[in-house]
Amino acid sequence: MKRTIAALGVGVALALGGCINIGGKDNGPAVVHYVLSDATPAASPAPVRADVTEDSGFPRSEARGDVSAPTLLVLDTTAGSFYDTDQIVFSRSAGTRGQYQFARWTERPGKRFAGLMRSRLDRQGAWRVSDTGGYARGDMLLDTELVEFYHDAVANPGQVRLVLRAELLDLKQRKLLGRREFEQRVAVASYDAKGAAEASNVAVGRVLDDLLAWLATFQ
């Protein structure tokens, strides 16, 4: 009986460790890299204005949508130091955090989320979207932070929890227009890194849905 319990404990540890051995090598499990994605189906991109060319002086991302639409500067998404990593984070008990040993994101979640956010805003076409690199002027500025982003593995198979804090500022009037937190909890299909990554994609898509709906109230 004790041997059976011990074997079960090892199995759970391996699952949460993301242990996947590819190629049958004996020198340890291979590290698997997962791409964080927006699970929402891609919409048709907004049309590019015919009068805007690469040397027009506007960033390429501002060439989409209505010329009268406000320009939205989108900062890179920040994250706390523990989440500012390519490692996938999990929690086995309240108030604790761990990291999958043999699973990684291909890109740090904050940076990747910012790219997905700009792409979604571009596709929507309601804003002229720009990052803040180089010379950039805008009407409003969007600042976001990943407050929580982890696989809550207290129960089997658990859920992914994503909390995003967003602030929208009016650059012309120099005032805060709004601040809000968005939270999504998505059930995980399997008790491992693969299940966590798949649920994370769904959580990202849902948070972006909520974020864009909120931004629409300021147009």
LUMLOLUM-837200 format. One record per residue (C-alpha): x, y, z; residue number from 1; residue in one letter. Coordinates in Angstrom, 3 decimals, decimal comma. Example, Ala and Ser with C-alpha at 12.3 -4.5 7.8 and 13.67 -1.06 7.14 Angstrom:
<sites>
12,300_-4,500_7,800_1_a
13,670_-1,060_7,140_2_s
</sites>
This chain:
<sites>
0,000_0,000_0,000_1_m
2,801_2,410_0,919_2_k
4,568_1,566_-2,338_3_r
1,381_2,369_-4,321_4_t
0,962_5,736_-2,594_5_i
4,607_6,577_-3,249_6_a
4,227_5,705_-6,925_7_a
1,164_7,930_-7,209_8_l
3,106_10,804_-5,597_9_g
5,906_10,433_-8,127_10_v
3,366_10,429_-10,971_11_g
1,840_13,726_-9,819_12_v
5,283_15,306_-9,447_13_a
6,248_14,244_-12,970_14_l
3,011_15,628_-14,409_15_a
3,444_19,005_-12,757_16_l
7,100_19,029_-13,730_17_g
6,065_18,875_-17,387_18_g
8,240_15,807_-17,877_19_c
8,018_14,756_-21,510_20_i
10,874_12,721_-22,953_21_n
11,078_13,140_-26,721_22_i
13,204_10,797_-28,778_23_g
13,711_8,165_-26,083_24_g
16,902_9,709_-24,708_25_k
18,136_8,499_-21,346_26_d
19,736_11,762_-20,239_27_n
16,511_13,286_-18,906_28_g
13,283_14,784_-20,230_29_p
13,391_17,287_-23,060_30_a
12,210_20,836_-22,423_31_v
8,996_21,571_-24,319_32_v
8,323_25,154_-25,462_33_h
4,751_26,409_-25,781_34_y
3,565_29,429_-27,771_35_v
1,176_31,711_-25,875_36_l
-1,636_32,548_-28,307_37_s
-4,937_34,377_-28,599_38_d
-7,505_31,577_-28,789_39_a
-10,121_33,894_-30,330_40_t
-10,457_33,220_-34,096_41_p
-8,718_35,860_-36,193_42_a
-11,012_38,408_-37,810_43_a
-10,401_40,030_-41,181_44_s
-7,858_42,853_-40,817_45_p
-9,013_46,441_-41,124_46_a
-8,287_47,929_-44,563_47_p
-5,066_49,856_-45,075_48_v
-5,518_53,467_-46,167_49_r
-4,369_53,951_-49,751_50_a
-2,776_57,319_-48,961_51_d
-0,384_55,924_-46,365_52_v
2,964_54,504_-47,445_53_t
5,970_53,223_-45,559_54_e
7,733_56,603_-45,792_55_d
4,717_58,679_-44,815_56_s
6,071_59,316_-41,315_57_g
3,432_57,201_-39,539_58_f
4,193_53,854_-37,944_59_p
2,885_50,988_-40,089_60_r
0,418_49,997_-37,335_61_s
-1,230_53,413_-37,605_62_e
-2,051_52,852_-41,268_63_a
-5,073_50,713_-40,438_64_r
-8,598_51,837_-39,750_65_g
-10,350_55,177_-40,033_66_d
-8,067_58,220_-40,351_67_v
-10,339_60,015_-37,885_68_s
-9,957_57,278_-35,255_69_a
-7,966_58,253_-32,142_70_p
-4,379_57,075_-31,903_71_t
-3,848_54,643_-29,045_72_l
-0,313_54,190_-27,729_73_l
0,003_50,701_-26,246_74_v
2,809_50,164_-23,752_75_l
4,472_46,781_-23,324_76_d
2,658_44,727_-20,702_77_t
4,594_44,546_-17,444_78_t
4,628_41,643_-14,983_79_a
5,848_41,008_-11,471_80_g
9,384_39,639_-11,205_81_s
8,229_36,052_-10,593_82_f
6,023_36,115_-13,708_83_y
8,548_38,001_-15,841_84_d
10,095_34,776_-17,101_85_t
9,655_32,204_-19,845_86_d
8,840_29,532_-17,252_87_q
5,249_28,357_-16,799_88_i
4,066_29,027_-13,251_89_v
1,831_26,785_-11,137_90_f
0,527_26,624_-7,580_91_s
-0,057_23,426_-5,588_92_r
-1,285_25,159_-2,423_93_s
-2,712_28,549_-1,512_94_a
-0,104_31,273_-1,176_95_g
2,640_29,359_-3,007_96_t
4,047_29,416_-6,541_97_r
6,289_27,037_-8,462_98_g
7,628_26,697_-11,994_99_q
7,406_23,763_-14,374_100_y
10,854_22,233_-14,684_101_q
10,662_20,947_-18,252_102_f
8,223_23,397_-19,876_103_a
8,779_26,941_-21,103_104_r
7,014_29,700_-22,996_105_w
8,700_30,659_-26,254_106_t
8,475_34,291_-25,114_107_e
7,938_35,987_-21,783_108_r
4,174_36,292_-21,177_109_p
4,172_40,080_-20,678_110_g
5,923_40,790_-23,961_111_k
3,891_38,195_-25,823_112_r
0,591_39,461_-24,382_113_f
1,390_43,009_-25,527_114_a
1,922_41,779_-29,075_115_g
-1,338_39,830_-29,050_116_l
-3,151_42,856_-27,629_117_m
-1,860_45,172_-30,372_118_r
-2,784_42,623_-33,034_119_s
-6,330_42,329_-31,685_120_r
-6,733_46,116_-31,548_121_l
-5,383_46,390_-35,087_122_d
-7,873_43,811_-36,347_123_r
-10,746_45,615_-34,641_124_q
-9,902_48,810_-36,542_125_g
-11,480_51,208_-34,031_126_a
-8,109_52,681_-33,050_127_w
-4,938_53,685_-34,821_128_r
-2,629_51,523_-32,756_129_v
1,016_52,283_-32,100_130_s
3,676_51,146_-29,699_131_d
5,763_53,826_-27,997_132_t
9,055_53,062_-29,687_133_g
10,783_55,944_-31,468_134_g
8,757_59,016_-32,401_135_y
5,124_58,514_-31,523_136_a
2,258_60,856_-30,748_137_r
-1,123_59,723_-29,551_138_g
-4,470_60,694_-28,113_139_d
-4,641_57,983_-25,459_140_m
-2,233_55,622_-23,753_141_l
-2,958_52,071_-22,574_142_l
-0,846_50,668_-19,741_143_d
-1,313_47,015_-18,700_144_t
0,151_44,654_-16,107_145_e
-0,106_40,890_-15,659_146_l
-0,934_40,690_-11,963_147_v
-1,488_36,909_-11,853_148_e
-0,876_34,266_-14,509_149_f
-0,509_30,673_-13,347_150_y
-1,893_27,137_-13,298_151_h
-3,887_26,754_-10,086_152_d
-3,116_23,067_-9,509_153_a
-4,460_22,743_-5,968_154_v
-7,117_20,371_-7,326_155_a
-6,712_17,929_-10,194_156_n
-6,637_19,030_-13,016_157_p
-7,042_22,630_-11,839_158_g
-7,511_25,886_-13,707_159_q
-5,504_28,733_-15,206_160_v
-5,948_32,083_-13,472_161_r
-5,139_35,272_-15,364_162_l
-5,546_38,744_-13,840_163_v
-4,786_41,808_-15,950_164_l
-4,763_45,389_-14,647_165_r
-5,333_48,125_-17,243_166_a
-5,164_51,928_-17,158_167_e
-6,272_54,272_-19,942_168_l
-4,933_57,818_-19,975_169_l
-5,939_60,860_-22,024_170_d
-2,624_62,277_-23,199_171_l
-4,029_65,597_-24,349_172_k
-5,873_66,379_-21,128_173_q
-3,261_64,586_-18,999_174_r
-5,746_62,651_-16,922_175_k
-6,651_59,087_-16,037_176_l
-9,787_57,988_-17,885_177_l
-10,210_54,636_-16,224_178_g
-8,593_51,757_-14,365_179_r
-9,869_48,193_-14,229_180_r
-8,854_44,624_-13,447_181_e
-9,898_41,736_-15,671_182_f
-9,878_38,173_-14,377_183_e
-10,436_34,862_-16,105_184_q
-10,353_31,334_-14,692_185_r
-10,248_28,571_-17,294_186_v
-10,506_24,870_-16,495_187_a
-7,463_22,787_-17,446_188_v
-8,109_19,628_-19,468_189_a
-5,018_17,730_-18,293_190_s
-2,939_17,928_-15,120_191_y
0,283_18,969_-16,836_192_d
2,071_21,788_-18,640_193_a
0,332_21,048_-21,953_194_k
-3,083_21,428_-20,330_195_g
-1,951_24,624_-18,611_196_a
-0,673_26,102_-21,879_197_a
-3,894_25,309_-23,762_198_e
-6,058_26,816_-21,005_199_a
-3,768_29,862_-20,906_200_s
-4,528_30,559_-24,573_201_n
-8,252_30,509_-23,834_202_v
-7,774_32,814_-20,830_203_a
-5,780_35,275_-22,951_204_v
-8,500_35,377_-25,604_205_g
-11,236_35,994_-23,030_206_r
-9,300_38,735_-21,238_207_v
-8,691_40,459_-24,571_208_l
-12,432_40,230_-25,291_209_d
-13,162_41,957_-21,979_210_d
-10,409_44,541_-22,445_211_l
-11,604_45,594_-25,909_212_l
-15,201_45,838_-24,712_213_a
-14,040_48,128_-21,902_214_w
-11,968_50,296_-24,255_215_l
-14,962_50,667_-26,559_216_a
-16,774_52,593_-23,812_217_t
-14,217_55,408_-24,168_218_f
-14,627_55,954_-27,906_219_q
</sites>
